[in-house]
């Protein structure tokens, strides 16, 4: 993600500038104690905003013949072989910004990709060519996780009642695919 692909990042830097101006005005119009407090708060918030912006600008994804790799804003790396991905798509939520997603049922891992990434359209083309791809609008008050469960025919775990658990063989914890359910 770059400033060119997501110009809203400029707004973040304007907020940082405004925080600095407010802290300077605090020194001028208020006592030194309040000026120092405003400066400390402005510096802390500015540091957090800059760290947030840099982590998002550094995040990226890479595709090749083997699969897709993600460098997340949290500095985590994740790689999926094309065969691991069971579903992908483009989602337009009722509120919010459109995004792409990839899902691995084996890992039970969903990753969303904001439209602000450079080469977003090329990524959609590659996903359509390599993975089952769905284009849909997300209704209000519906999450991508719930919609994906509906598309894949996976039951919603929040709708499982105590009687459903008893019918399935008790309430013992079972391990499946390395995850405790």
Secondary structure, DSSP 8 states (H G I E B T S, - for coil): --TTT-THHHHHHHHHHHHHHHHHHHHHHS-HHHHHHHHHHHHHHHHHHHHHHHHHHH-EEEE-SSEEEEE-TTS-EEEEEGGG--EEEEEEESSS--EEEEEETTTTEEEEEETTSTTHHHHHHHHHHHS-EEEEEE-TT--HHHHHHHHHT---GGG--HHHHHHTT-S---EETTEE-
